């Protein structure tokens, strides 16, 4: 090979590595927010409908009953209180048919009636993602990191 050919091959390899690093970084930064809780699932439904909110509070209606938590797969009703960005509130309910899964959301004042929400998933947590999140926090770029 001629010296000029070596430079071309090296340049192509460097460019390919740079593209892979940038694509991997974009995939991590742009990944959707995971749904770990029912609040996350309610937020997902509100975001889909373009409803701006400040806070979401869920209250397990039957949690005060002695022994109720002994049956984790029984239906669980929750009250839902959403504080909208303008300060007004919307009240509704969340009916979960099998413990934490198969839940339907109703917020009548927002036009949401018995909408199936995504089930929360257990966060398996990749150690390297935690480290990257830490670097974003140290750099003051947490608004770019959706965790």
PEKA-V834211 format. One line per field, one symbol per residue. phi: phi as a letter, one per 30 degrees, with the letter a starting at -180 (. if undefined). psi: psi as a letter, one per 20 degrees, with the letter a starting at -180 (. if undefined). A space follows every 10 residues. Layout:
BEGIN
phi = ???
psi = ???
END
This chain:
BEGIN
phi = .deddddddd dddddddddd dddddddddc ddddccbddd dddddddeci cdbcabbcbd ecddddiddd bdcdebcbcb bccdddjdbb cabbccdbic chcbcbbedc icbhcdcddd cdddhceddd dddddddddi cdddccb
psi = qqhhhghggg gggggggggg ggggghhghj qqpqnhrhgg gghgggghjk opqhqppqpo hjhippihii mhjqqoqqqp oporhiirqp qbroophmdj rlqpppnhij koolppqqpq qpohophhhh gghghhghik khiioo.
END
